[in-house]
């Protein structure tokens, strides 16, 4: 079984981004450290959106998809 486990998005303002996803999409905060600029939001299907704050000039990537599977060796 393969399923999307979580999506990590790099944002320039964690608090503003968190508030947007909560207020507009109805996601709920699962965990966070707002002072450090990161947290996890979850939908009703248990898919998690991780927000990580980094200045625009220091970004190496904008998002990362993470999948969950039973085995990476089985076809």
C-alpha positions in Angstrom: 0.0 0.0 0.0 1.3 3.4 -0.9 -0.2 6.6 0.4 0.8 10.2 0.7 2.0 10.7 4.3 2.7 14.4 4.3 3.7 17.4 2.2 6.2 19.9 3.5 6.0 23.4 2.2 8.6 26.1 2.8 7.0 29.4 3.7 8.3 32.9 4.4 5.8 33.5 7.3 4.8 30.5 9.3 2.0 32.1 11.4 0.4 33.8 8.4 0.5 30.6 6.4 -0.8 28.5 9.2 -3.7 30.9 9.7 -4.5 30.8 6.0 -4.7 27.0 5.8 -6.7 26.8 9.0 -9.2 29.6 8.1 -9.6 28.9 4.4 -9.2 25.1 4.1 -10.3 24.0 7.5 -7.1 22.2 8.4 -6.4 21.8 12.1 -3.1 22.2 13.9 -1.6 18.9 14.9 1.6 20.2 16.3 3.6 23.4 16.1 6.5 25.5 17.5 5.5 28.9 16.2 8.6 30.5 17.8 10.8 28.3 15.7 8.6 28.7 12.6 7.2 25.2 11.9 4.2 23.1 12.5 2.0 20.3 11.1 -1.6 20.7 9.9 -4.0 17.8 9.2 -7.1 17.3 7.2 -9.9 14.8 7.9 -8.2 12.1 5.8 -5.0 12.2 8.1 -2.9 13.8 5.4 -0.5 16.2 7.0 0.8 19.5 5.7 4.1 20.5 7.3 4.9 24.3 7.1 8.5 25.3 7.6 9.5 28.9 7.7 12.7 30.0 5.9 13.7 33.4 4.4 13.2 33.6 0.7 16.9 34.0 0.0 17.8 30.7 1.9 15.4 28.3 0.2 16.8 25.3 -1.4 13.4 23.8 -2.3 9.8 24.9 -2.0 8.1 21.6 -1.1 8.7 18.0 -0.4 6.3 15.1 -0.9 6.6 12.1 1.5 4.9 8.8 0.7 4.3 5.9 3.0 4.6 2.3 1.7 4.8 -1.2 3.1 8.2 -1.9 1.4 10.4 -0.1 -1.0 11.8 -3.4 -2.2 8.5 -5.0 -3.3 7.0 -4.3 -6.7 
